[in-house]
Amino acid sequence: MPARTVVVSITSGEIQARNHDLEDAGTFAVDQLVGAVAVDDFEALLLPGGTVNPDKLRMEPAAVRFVRNFVQSGKPVASICHGPWNFVEADVARGRRLTGAAGRA
């Protein structure tokens, strides 16, 4: 069965995508609010990178709870750049190998 992407957000309507945090990269329709979904509804979780999205997500209790429950479920979770800060906020980073943003020369 092919994968189906569901956009889950802390706000309804459309969300703005960013390229390198500075440039607009289009918009995406939000399918569901994070407070209205359950881990059992999904097979995997992909958290956004950049700096803006991860910072907004980790300040939202429903998003932190969802990330914590997802990681604890043992299902696949992926993130890049500053996204792993959500694992720190959800207190599920200890003992795991994470990727993150590297400085630019």
Biopython code that builds the backbone (N, CA, C, O; Angstrom):
import numpy as np
from Bio.PDB.StructureBuilder import StructureBuilder

atoms = [
    (1, "MET", "N", (0.845, -1.172, 0.000)),
    (1, "MET", "CA", (0.000, 0.000, 0.000)),
    (1, "MET", "C", (0.895, 1.240, 0.000)),
    (1, "MET", "O", (1.824, 1.326, 0.802)),
    (2, "PRO", "N", (0.631, 2.192, -0.878)),
    (2, "PRO", "CA", (1.450, 3.415, -0.912)),
    (2, "PRO", "C", (1.230, 4.272, 0.336)),
    (2, "PRO", "O", (0.163, 4.254, 0.949)),
    (3, "ALA", "N", (2.253, 5.005, 0.682)),
    (3, "ALA", "CA", (2.166, 5.909, 1.831)),
    (3, "ALA", "C", (1.269, 7.091, 1.495)),
    (3, "ALA", "O", (1.214, 7.543, 0.351)),
    (4, "ARG", "N", (0.574, 7.581, 2.502)),
    (4, "ARG", "CA", (-0.254, 8.776, 2.359)),
    (4, "ARG", "C", (0.222, 9.778, 3.397)),
    (4, "ARG", "O", (0.306, 9.460, 4.583)),
    (5, "THR", "N", (0.530, 10.978, 2.953)),
    (5, "THR", "CA", (1.000, 12.024, 3.852)),
    (5, "THR", "C", (-0.191, 12.799, 4.408)),
    (5, "THR", "O", (-1.091, 13.196, 3.668)),
    (6, "VAL", "N", (-0.182, 13.005, 5.705)),
    (6, "VAL", "CA", (-1.207, 13.795, 6.386)),
    (6, "VAL", "C", (-0.486, 14.958, 7.064)),
    (6, "VAL", "O", (0.436, 14.744, 7.850)),
    (7, "VAL", "N", (-0.902, 16.180, 6.762)),
    (7, "VAL", "CA", (-0.300, 17.364, 7.377)),
    (7, "VAL", "C", (-1.045, 17.651, 8.671)),
    (7, "VAL", "O", (-2.233, 17.975, 8.663)),
    (8, "VAL", "N", (-0.329, 17.528, 9.780)),
    (8, "VAL", "CA", (-0.873, 17.789, 11.109)),
    (8, "VAL", "C", (-0.178, 19.042, 11.619)),
    (8, "VAL", "O", (1.044, 19.162, 11.525)),
    (9, "SER", "N", (-0.955, 19.972, 12.157)),
    (9, "SER", "CA", (-0.386, 21.254, 12.562)),
    (9, "SER", "C", (-0.994, 21.729, 13.878)),
    (9, "SER", "O", (-1.957, 21.153, 14.385)),
    (10, "ILE", "N", (-0.412, 22.784, 14.409)),
    (10, "ILE", "CA", (-0.956, 23.422, 15.607)),
    (10, "ILE", "C", (-1.983, 24.487, 15.237)),
    (10, "ILE", "O", (-2.676, 25.017, 16.105)),
    (11, "THR", "N", (-2.078, 24.801, 13.927)),
    (11, "THR", "CA", (-3.070, 25.768, 13.445)),
    (11, "THR", "C", (-3.827, 25.176, 12.258)),
    (11, "THR", "O", (-3.284, 24.355, 11.518)),
    (12, "SER", "N", (-5.058, 25.587, 12.082)),
    (12, "SER", "CA", (-5.865, 25.076, 10.980)),
    (12, "SER", "C", (-5.691, 25.952, 9.739)),
    (12, "SER", "O", (-5.057, 27.006, 9.791)),
    (13, "GLY", "N", (-6.259, 25.500, 8.637)),
    (13, "GLY", "CA", (-6.201, 26.262, 7.394)),
    (13, "GLY", "C", (-5.019, 25.867, 6.548)),
    (13, "GLY", "O", (-4.883, 24.703, 6.171)),
    (14, "GLU", "N", (-4.158, 26.825, 6.243)),
    (14, "GLU", "CA", (-2.950, 26.570, 5.466)),
    (14, "GLU", "C", (-1.737, 26.998, 6.273)),
    (14, "GLU", "O", (-1.798, 27.930, 7.074)),
    (15, "ILE", "N", (-0.636, 26.298, 6.046)),
    (15, "ILE", "CA", (0.610, 26.665, 6.691)),
    (15, "ILE", "C", (1.632, 27.046, 5.627)),
    (15, "ILE", "O", (1.606, 26.530, 4.510)),
    (16, "GLN", "N", (2.514, 27.939, 5.984)),
    (16, "GLN", "CA", (3.538, 28.457, 5.077)),
    (16, "GLN", "C", (4.800, 27.612, 5.172)),
    (16, "GLN", "O", (5.357, 27.437, 6.256)),
    (17, "ALA", "N", (5.244, 27.094, 4.047)),
    (17, "ALA", "CA", (6.521, 26.389, 3.999)),
    (17, "ALA", "C", (7.631, 27.410, 3.793)),
    (17, "ALA", "O", (7.407, 28.476, 3.220)),
    (18, "ARG", "N", (8.827, 27.079, 4.263)),
    (18, "ARG", "CA", (9.966, 27.978, 4.158)),
    (18, "ARG", "C", (11.142, 27.242, 3.541)),
    (18, "ARG", "O", (11.293, 26.035, 3.737)),
    (19, "ASN", "N", (11.961, 27.944, 2.813)),
    (19, "ASN", "CA", (13.203, 27.421, 2.271)),
    (19, "ASN", "C", (14.334, 28.162, 2.976)),
    (19, "ASN", "O", (14.480, 29.375, 2.823)),
    (20, "HIS", "N", (15.128, 27.430, 3.744)),
    (20, "HIS", "CA", (16.219, 28.027, 4.524)),
    (20, "HIS", "C", (15.707, 29.087, 5.503)),
    (20, "HIS", "O", (16.421, 30.047, 5.793)),
    (21, "ASP", "N", (14.511, 28.934, 6.005)),
    (21, "ASP", "CA", (13.873, 29.837, 6.975)),
    (21, "ASP", "C", (13.577, 31.232, 6.434)),
    (21, "ASP", "O", (12.861, 31.990, 7.089)),
    (22, "LEU", "N", (14.091, 31.594, 5.284)),
    (22, "LEU", "CA", (13.980, 32.963, 4.800)),
    (22, "LEU", "C", (13.043, 33.139, 3.615)),
    (22, "LEU", "O", (12.369, 34.163, 3.504)),
    (23, "GLU", "N", (12.995, 32.157, 2.736)),
    (23, "GLU", "CA", (12.224, 32.298, 1.502)),
    (23, "GLU", "C", (10.917, 31.522, 1.583)),
    (23, "GLU", "O", (10.884, 30.403, 2.097)),
    (24, "ASP", "N", (9.841, 32.118, 1.076)),
    (24, "ASP", "CA", (8.577, 31.400, 0.978)),
    (24, "ASP", "C", (8.761, 30.196, 0.064)),
    (24, "ASP", "O", (9.446, 30.280, -0.956)),
    (25, "ALA", "N", (8.149, 29.083, 0.433)),
    (25, "ALA", "CA", (8.243, 27.862, -0.377)),
    (25, "ALA", "C", (6.859, 27.271, -0.602)),
    (25, "ALA", "O", (6.706, 26.052, -0.682)),
    (26, "GLY", "N", (5.856, 28.128, -0.704)),
    (26, "GLY", "CA", (4.491, 27.659, -0.939)),
    (26, "GLY", "C", (3.743, 27.403, 0.344)),
    (26, "GLY", "O", (4.273, 27.564, 1.443)),
    (27, "THR", "N", (2.506, 27.004, 0.181)),
    (27, "THR", "CA", (1.664, 26.701, 1.336)),
    (27, "THR", "C", (1.120, 25.285, 1.213)),
    (27, "THR", "O", (1.060, 24.710, 0.126)),
    (28, "PHE", "N", (0.730, 24.747, 2.348)),
    (28, "PHE", "CA", (0.149, 23.415, 2.405)),
    (28, "PHE", "C", (-1.121, 23.471, 3.240)),
    (28, "PHE", "O", (-1.168, 24.136, 4.275)),
    (29, "ALA", "N", (-2.147, 22.770, 2.782)),
    (29, "ALA", "CA", (-3.391, 22.686, 3.542)),
    (29, "ALA", "C", (-3.182, 21.775, 4.743)),
    (29, "ALA", "O", (-2.560, 20.719, 4.629)),
    (30, "VAL", "N", (-3.698, 22.182, 5.880)),
    (30, "VAL", "CA", (-3.628, 21.377, 7.097)),
    (30, "VAL", "C", (-4.772, 20.371, 7.060)),
    (30, "VAL", "O", (-5.929, 20.736, 6.856)),
    (31, "ASP", "N", (-4.433, 19.099, 7.261)),
    (31, "ASP", "CA", (-5.449, 18.050, 7.262)),
    (31, "ASP", "C", (-6.094, 17.878, 8.634)),
    (31, "ASP", "O", (-7.304, 17.676, 8.737)),
    (32, "GLN", "N", (-5.270, 17.959, 9.696)),
    (32, "GLN", "CA", (-5.788, 17.755, 11.041)),
    (32, "GLN", "C", (-4.976, 18.561, 12.044)),
    (32, "GLN", "O", (-3.806, 18.870, 11.814)),
    (33, "LEU", "N", (-5.612, 18.896, 13.154)),
    (33, "LEU", "CA", (-4.913, 19.580, 14.250)),
    (33, "LEU", "C", (-4.268, 18.543, 15.159)),
    (33, "LEU", "O", (-4.827, 17.470, 15.385)),
    (34, "VAL", "N", (-3.095, 18.867, 15.676)),
    (34, "VAL", "CA", (-2.341, 17.921, 16.486)),
    (34, "VAL", "C", (-3.113, 17.479, 17.730)),
    (34, "VAL", "O", (-2.953, 16.345, 18.182)),
    (35, "GLY", "N", (-3.936, 18.349, 18.281)),
    (35, "GLY", "CA", (-4.713, 17.985, 19.462)),
    (35, "GLY", "C", (-5.850, 17.026, 19.188)),
    (35, "GLY", "O", (-6.467, 16.516, 20.123)),
    (36, "ALA", "N", (-6.143, 16.766, 17.903)),
    (36, "ALA", "CA", (-7.272, 15.912, 17.530)),
    (36, "ALA", "C", (-6.831, 14.579, 16.934)),
    (36, "ALA", "O", (-7.668, 13.817, 16.451)),
    (37, "VAL", "N", (-5.538, 14.285, 16.961)),
    (37, "VAL", "CA", (-5.053, 13.034, 16.372)),
    (37, "VAL", "C", (-4.460, 12.142, 17.455)),
    (37, "VAL", "O", (-4.139, 12.587, 18.557)),
    (38, "ALA", "N", (-4.326, 10.874, 17.103)),
    (38, "ALA", "CA", (-3.731, 9.898, 18.016)),
    (38, "ALA", "C", (-2.597, 9.172, 17.306)),
    (38, "ALA", "O", (-2.606, 9.037, 16.083)),
    (39, "VAL", "N", (-1.635, 8.711, 18.067)),
    (39, "VAL", "CA", (-0.503, 7.975, 17.511)),
    (39, "VAL", "C", (-0.994, 6.788, 16.684)),
    (39, "VAL", "O", (-0.420, 6.490, 15.637)),
    (40, "ASP", "N", (-2.034, 6.116, 17.134)),
    (40, "ASP", "CA", (-2.558, 4.951, 16.422)),
    (40, "ASP", "C", (-3.078, 5.280, 15.030)),
    (40, "ASP", "O", (-3.292, 4.372, 14.226)),
    (41, "ASP", "N", (-3.287, 6.561, 14.727)),
    (41, "ASP", "CA", (-3.765, 6.974, 13.411)),
    (41, "ASP", "C", (-2.665, 6.950, 12.358)),
    (41, "ASP", "O", (-2.957, 7.097, 11.171)),
    (42, "PHE", "N", (-1.399, 6.768, 12.762)),
    (42, "PHE", "CA", (-0.258, 6.926, 11.861)),
    (42, "PHE", "C", (0.730, 5.777, 11.984)),
    (42, "PHE", "O", (0.804, 5.096, 13.007)),
    (43, "GLU", "N", (1.489, 5.582, 10.908)),
    (43, "GLU", "CA", (2.530, 4.549, 10.875)),
    (43, "GLU", "C", (3.907, 5.127, 11.150)),
    (43, "GLU", "O", (4.797, 4.411, 11.609)),
    (44, "ALA", "N", (4.098, 6.429, 10.873)),
    (44, "ALA", "CA", (5.396, 7.076, 11.054)),
    (44, "ALA", "C", (5.176, 8.569, 11.251)),
    (44, "ALA", "O", (4.104, 9.096, 10.954)),
    (45, "LEU", "N", (6.200, 9.237, 11.752)),
    (45, "LEU", "CA", (6.137, 10.680, 11.997)),
    (45, "LEU", "C", (7.367, 11.345, 11.405)),
    (45, "LEU", "O", (8.491, 10.896, 11.625)),
    (46, "LEU", "N", (7.152, 12.414, 10.655)),
    (46, "LEU", "CA", (8.240, 13.231, 10.121)),
    (46, "LEU", "C", (8.068, 14.639, 10.666)),
    (46, "LEU", "O", (7.070, 15.302, 10.387)),
    (47, "LEU", "N", (9.041, 15.091, 11.440)),
    (47, "LEU", "CA", (9.010, 16.438, 12.005)),
    (47, "LEU", "C", (9.786, 17.383, 11.099)),
    (47, "LEU", "O", (10.822, 16.999, 10.556)),
    (48, "PRO", "N", (9.306, 18.611, 10.924)),
    (48, "PRO", "CA", (9.982, 19.552, 10.033)),
    (48, "PRO", "C", (11.302, 20.054, 10.611)),
    (48, "PRO", "O", (11.518, 20.057, 11.823)),
    (49, "GLY", "N", (12.167, 20.473, 9.707)),
    (49, "GLY", "CA", (13.436, 21.068, 10.107)),
    (49, "GLY", "C", (13.332, 22.577, 10.094)),
    (49, "GLY", "O", (12.256, 23.143, 10.287)),
    (50, "GLY", "N", (14.457, 23.218, 9.865)),
    (50, "GLY", "CA", (14.492, 24.676, 9.953)),
    (50, "GLY", "C", (14.545, 25.093, 11.405)),
    (50, "GLY", "O", (14.732, 24.255, 12.288)),
    (51, "THR", "N", (14.383, 26.379, 11.661)),
    (51, "THR", "CA", (14.362, 26.844, 13.048)),
    (51, "THR", "C", (12.965, 27.263, 13.486)),
    (51, "THR", "O", (12.600, 27.065, 14.645)),
    (52, "VAL", "N", (12.188, 27.831, 12.592)),
    (52, "VAL", "CA", (10.877, 28.374, 12.952)),
    (52, "VAL", "C", (9.894, 27.276, 13.341)),
    (52, "VAL", "O", (9.306, 27.336, 14.421)),
    (53, "ASN", "N", (9.704, 26.277, 12.485)),
    (53, "ASN", "CA", (8.722, 25.231, 12.773)),
    (53, "ASN", "C", (9.031, 24.459, 14.048)),
    (53, "ASN", "O", (8.144, 24.317, 14.889)),
    (54, "PRO", "N", (10.248, 23.955, 14.229)),
    (54, "PRO", "CA", (10.520, 23.221, 15.465)),
    (54, "PRO", "C", (10.313, 24.063, 16.722)),
    (54, "PRO", "O", (9.816, 23.561, 17.730)),
    (55, "ASP", "N", (10.689, 25.332, 16.667)),
    (55, "ASP", "CA", (10.501, 26.188, 17.841)),
    (55, "ASP", "C", (9.025, 26.394, 18.148)),
    (55, "ASP", "O", (8.634, 26.390, 19.315)),
    (56, "LYS", "N", (8.211, 26.570, 17.135)),
    (56, "LYS", "CA", (6.769, 26.726, 17.375)),
    (56, "LYS", "C", (6.161, 25.434, 17.912)),
    (56, "LYS", "O", (5.332, 25.466, 18.821)),
    (57, "LEU", "N", (6.573, 24.300, 17.350)),
    (57, "LEU", "CA", (6.027, 23.018, 17.800)),
    (57, "LEU", "C", (6.380, 22.722, 19.246)),
    (57, "LEU", "O", (5.531, 22.255, 20.006)),
    (58, "ARG", "N", (7.610, 22.983, 19.634)),
    (58, "ARG", "CA", (8.024, 22.610, 20.994)),
    (58, "ARG", "C", (7.452, 23.532, 22.065)),
    (58, "ARG", "O", (7.607, 23.265, 23.257)),
    (59, "MET", "N", (6.799, 24.605, 21.657)),
    (59, "MET", "CA", (6.134, 25.498, 22.604)),
    (59, "MET", "C", (4.650, 25.153, 22.758)),
    (59, "MET", "O", (3.954, 25.760, 23.573)),
    (60, "GLU", "N", (4.171, 24.196, 21.991)),
    (60, "GLU", "CA", (2.755, 23.803, 21.999)),
    (60, "GLU", "C", (2.601, 22.481, 22.761)),
    (60, "GLU", "O", (3.076, 21.448, 22.289)),
    (61, "PRO", "N", (1.946, 22.493, 23.935)),
    (61, "PRO", "CA", (1.833, 21.274, 24.749)),
    (61, "PRO", "C", (1.239, 20.078, 24.003)),
    (61, "PRO", "O", (1.695, 18.953, 24.209)),
    (62, "ALA", "N", (0.252, 20.282, 23.157)),
    (62, "ALA", "CA", (-0.343, 19.153, 22.421)),
    (62, "ALA", "C", (0.664, 18.525, 21.472)),
    (62, "ALA", "O", (0.672, 17.306, 21.300)),
    (63, "ALA", "N", (1.513, 19.337, 20.853)),
    (63, "ALA", "CA", (2.530, 18.821, 19.936)),
    (63, "ALA", "C", (3.605, 18.066, 20.715)),
    (63, "ALA", "O", (4.052, 17.005, 20.279)),
    (64, "VAL", "N", (4.018, 18.596, 21.849)),
    (64, "VAL", "CA", (5.027, 17.933, 22.685)),
    (64, "VAL", "C", (4.500, 16.575, 23.152)),
    (64, "VAL", "O", (5.224, 15.580, 23.120)),
    (65, "ARG", "N", (3.273, 16.539, 23.575)),
    (65, "ARG", "CA", (2.643, 15.293, 24.032)),
    (65, "ARG", "C", (2.583, 14.271, 22.894)),
    (65, "ARG", "O", (2.879, 13.093, 23.093)),
    (66, "PHE", "N", (2.192, 14.737, 21.685)),
    (66, "PHE", "CA", (2.107, 13.850, 20.528)),
    (66, "PHE", "C", (3.475, 13.267, 20.175)),
    (66, "PHE", "O", (3.591, 12.068, 19.925)),
    (67, "VAL", "N", (4.507, 14.104, 20.153)),
    (67, "VAL", "CA", (5.865, 13.628, 19.858)),
    (67, "VAL", "C", (6.299, 12.608, 20.909)),
    (67, "VAL", "O", (6.819, 11.547, 20.565)),
    (68, "ARG", "N", (6.091, 12.922, 22.175)),
    (68, "ARG", "CA", (6.471, 12.000, 23.256)),
    (68, "ARG", "C", (5.781, 10.645, 23.074)),
    (68, "ARG", "O", (6.428, 9.599, 23.127)),
    (69, "ASN", "N", (4.474, 10.674, 22.862)),
    (69, "ASN", "CA", (3.723, 9.425, 22.713)),
    (69, "ASN", "C", (4.151, 8.657, 21.464)),
    (69, "ASN", "O", (4.197, 7.427, 21.477)),
    (70, "PHE", "N", (4.465, 9.381, 20.383)),
    (70, "PHE", "CA", (4.878, 8.729, 19.152)),
    (70, "PHE", "C", (6.217, 8.022, 19.339)),
    (70, "PHE", "O", (6.370, 6.865, 18.949)),
    (71, "VAL", "N", (7.171, 8.705, 19.924)),
    (71, "VAL", "CA", (8.483, 8.093, 20.152)),
    (71, "VAL", "C", (8.340, 6.890, 21.077)),
    (71, "VAL", "O", (8.939, 5.844, 20.828)),
    (72, "GLN", "N", (7.567, 7.027, 22.124)),
    (72, "GLN", "CA", (7.389, 5.929, 23.074)),
    (72, "GLN", "C", (6.660, 4.738, 22.454)),
    (72, "GLN", "O", (6.765, 3.620, 22.957)),
    (73, "SER", "N", (5.923, 4.968, 21.367)),
    (73, "SER", "CA", (5.210, 3.869, 20.695)),
    (73, "SER", "C", (6.162, 2.929, 19.970)),
    (73, "SER", "O", (5.807, 1.784, 19.691)),
    (74, "GLY", "N", (7.373, 3.403, 19.659)),
    (74, "GLY", "CA", (8.324, 2.586, 18.926)),
    (74, "GLY", "C", (8.178, 2.668, 17.420)),
    (74, "GLY", "O", (8.936, 2.024, 16.695)),
    (75, "LYS", "N", (7.228, 3.441, 16.934)),
    (75, "LYS", "CA", (7.050, 3.613, 15.492)),
    (75, "LYS", "C", (8.160, 4.512, 14.949)),
    (75, "LYS", "O", (8.760, 5.276, 15.705)),
    (76, "PRO", "N", (8.440, 4.427, 13.642)),
    (76, "PRO", "CA", (9.502, 5.260, 13.059)),
    (76, "PRO", "C", (9.231, 6.756, 13.199)),
    (76, "PRO", "O", (8.114, 7.231, 12.989)),
    (77, "VAL", "N", (10.283, 7.477, 13.559)),
    (77, "VAL", "CA", (10.225, 8.931, 13.678)),
    (77, "VAL", "C", (11.453, 9.491, 12.969)),
    (77, "VAL", "O", (12.564, 8.989, 13.139)),
    (78, "ALA", "N", (11.241, 10.537, 12.170)),
    (78, "ALA", "CA", (12.350, 11.162, 11.458)),
    (78, "ALA", "C", (12.299, 12.668, 11.664)),
    (78, "ALA", "O", (11.227, 13.261, 11.787)),
    (79, "SER", "N", (13.480, 13.270, 11.697)),
    (79, "SER", "CA", (13.576, 14.712, 11.809)),
    (79, "SER", "C", (14.973, 15.124, 11.382)),
    (79, "SER", "O", (15.894, 14.307, 11.371)),
    (80, "ILE", "N", (15.126, 16.380, 11.035)),
    (80, "ILE", "CA", (16.402, 16.886, 10.563)),
    (80, "ILE", "C", (16.574, 18.328, 11.057)),
    (80, "ILE", "O", (15.618, 18.962, 11.505)),
    (81, "CYS", "N", (17.776, 18.817, 10.969)),
    (81, "CYS", "CA", (18.102, 20.202, 11.307)),
    (81, "CYS", "C", (17.765, 20.465, 12.773)),
    (81, "CYS", "O", (18.288, 19.774, 13.647)),
    (82, "HIS", "N", (16.909, 21.443, 13.067)),
    (82, "HIS", "CA", (16.536, 21.776, 14.436)),
    (82, "HIS", "C", (15.336, 20.967, 14.941)),
    (82, "HIS", "O", (14.943, 21.100, 16.100)),
    (83, "GLY", "N", (14.761, 20.141, 14.083)),
    (83, "GLY", "CA", (13.609, 19.327, 14.461)),
    (83, "GLY", "C", (13.822, 18.465, 15.690)),
    (83, "GLY", "O", (12.897, 18.325, 16.490)),
    (84, "PRO", "N", (15.016, 17.872, 15.883)),
    (84, "PRO", "CA", (15.220, 17.042, 17.067)),
    (84, "PRO", "C", (15.070, 17.769, 18.408)),
    (84, "PRO", "O", (14.978, 17.116, 19.447)),
    (85, "TRP", "N", (15.043, 19.104, 18.406)),
    (85, "TRP", "CA", (14.758, 19.822, 19.652)),
    (85, "TRP", "C", (13.398, 19.406, 20.206)),
    (85, "TRP", "O", (13.165, 19.490, 21.411)),
    (86, "ASN", "N", (12.502, 18.959, 19.329)),
    (86, "ASN", "CA", (11.202, 18.476, 19.796)),
    (86, "ASN", "C", (11.357, 17.223, 20.652)),
    (86, "ASN", "O", (10.571, 17.009, 21.575)),
    (87, "PHE", "N", (12.364, 16.389, 20.357)),
    (87, "PHE", "CA", (12.613, 15.203, 21.175)),
    (87, "PHE", "C", (13.148, 15.603, 22.548)),
    (87, "PHE", "O", (12.825, 14.971, 23.554)),
    (88, "VAL", "N", (13.962, 16.648, 22.584)),
    (88, "VAL", "CA", (14.477, 17.152, 23.858)),
    (88, "VAL", "C", (13.323, 17.693, 24.688)),
    (88, "VAL", "O", (13.198, 17.376, 25.871)),
    (89, "GLU", "N", (12.485, 18.504, 24.069)),
    (89, "GLU", "CA", (11.335, 19.088, 24.782)),
    (89, "GLU", "C", (10.393, 18.009, 25.303)),
    (89, "GLU", "O", (9.831, 18.146, 26.390)),
    (90, "ALA", "N", (10.220, 16.936, 24.533)),
    (90, "ALA", "CA", (9.326, 15.843, 24.931)),
    (90, "ALA", "C", (9.996, 14.863, 25.887)),
    (90, "ALA", "O", (9.378, 13.887, 26.311)),
    (91, "ASP", "N", (11.265, 15.122, 26.229)),
    (91, "ASP", "CA", (12.039, 14.298, 27.148)),
    (91, "ASP", "C", (12.180, 12.849, 26.672)),
    (91, "ASP", "O", (12.065, 11.906, 27.455)),
    (92, "VAL", "N", (12.432, 12.697, 25.363)),
    (92, "VAL", "CA", (12.633, 11.359, 24.800)),
    (92, "VAL", "C", (13.960, 11.260, 24.037)),
    (92, "VAL", "O", (14.157, 10.320, 23.267)),
    (93, "ALA", "N", (14.862, 12.208, 24.241)),
    (93, "ALA", "CA", (16.129, 12.219, 23.505)),
    (93, "ALA", "C", (17.224, 11.401, 24.187)),
    (93, "ALA", "O", (18.133, 10.911, 23.518)),
    (94, "ARG", "N", (17.147, 11.248, 25.504)),
    (94, "ARG", "CA", (18.221, 10.545, 26.226)),
    (94, "ARG", "C", (18.420, 9.134, 25.686)),
    (94, "ARG", "O", (17.463, 8.390, 25.468)),
    (95, "GLY", "N", (19.688, 8.787, 25.475)),
    (95, "GLY", "CA", (20.018, 7.443, 25.037)),
    (95, "GLY", "C", (19.803, 7.194, 23.558)),
    (95, "GLY", "O", (19.944, 6.060, 23.100)),
    (96, "ARG", "N", (19.465, 8.231, 22.797)),
    (96, "ARG", "CA", (19.236, 8.069, 21.357)),
    (96, "ARG", "C", (20.293, 8.817, 20.570)),
    (96, "ARG", "O", (20.849, 9.811, 21.036)),
    (97, "ARG", "N", (20.558, 8.332, 19.387)),
    (97, "ARG", "CA", (21.440, 9.048, 18.457)),
    (97, "ARG", "C", (20.557, 9.911, 17.585)),
    (97, "ARG", "O", (19.612, 9.424, 16.962)),
    (98, "LEU", "N", (20.871, 11.205, 17.543)),
    (98, "LEU", "CA", (20.061, 12.158, 16.790)),
    (98, "LEU", "C", (20.916, 12.878, 15.762)),
    (98, "LEU", "O", (22.129, 13.009, 15.923)),
    (99, "THR", "N", (20.275, 13.334, 14.719)),
    (99, "THR", "CA", (20.941, 14.202, 13.761)),
    (99, "THR", "C", (20.569, 15.633, 14.114)),
    (99, "THR", "O", (19.600, 15.861, 14.838)),
    (100, "GLY", "N", (21.320, 16.589, 13.618)),
    (100, "GLY", "CA", (21.016, 17.979, 13.912)),
    (100, "GLY", "C", (21.680, 18.915, 12.937)),
    (100, "GLY", "O", (22.356, 18.489, 12.001)),
    (101, "ALA", "N", (21.481, 20.187, 13.165)),
    (101, "ALA", "CA", (22.064, 21.207, 12.303)),
    (101, "ALA", "C", (23.551, 21.331, 12.580)),
    (101, "ALA", "O", (23.987, 21.252, 13.729)),
    (102, "ALA", "N", (24.312, 21.522, 11.540)),
    (102, "ALA", "CA", (25.744, 21.744, 11.681)),
    (102, "ALA", "C", (26.063, 23.166, 11.267)),
    (102, "ALA", "O", (25.393, 23.732, 10.404)),
    (103, "GLY", "N", (27.067, 23.735, 11.869)),
    (103, "GLY", "CA", (27.475, 25.089, 11.505)),
    (103, "GLY", "C", (27.990, 25.136, 10.077)),
    (103, "GLY", "O", (28.494, 24.142, 9.554)),
    (104, "ARG", "N", (27.861, 26.275, 9.462)),
    (104, "ARG", "CA", (28.354, 26.454, 8.104)),
    (104, "ARG", "C", (29.676, 27.191, 8.136)),
    (104, "ARG", "O", (29.856, 28.135, 8.905)),
    (105, "ALA", "N", (30.589, 26.760, 7.307)),
    (105, "ALA", "CA", (31.909, 27.407, 7.259)),
    (105, "ALA", "C", (31.868, 28.631, 6.370)),
    (105, "ALA", "O", (32.883, 29.308, 6.204)),
]
sb = StructureBuilder()
sb.init_structure("model")
sb.init_model(0)
sb.init_chain("A")
sb.init_seg("    ")
for serial, (resi, resn, name, xyz) in enumerate(atoms, 1):
    if name == "N":
        sb.init_residue(resn, " ", resi, " ")
    sb.init_atom(name, np.array(xyz, "f"), 0.0, 1.0, " ", f" {name:<3s}", serial, name[0])
structure = sb.get_structure()
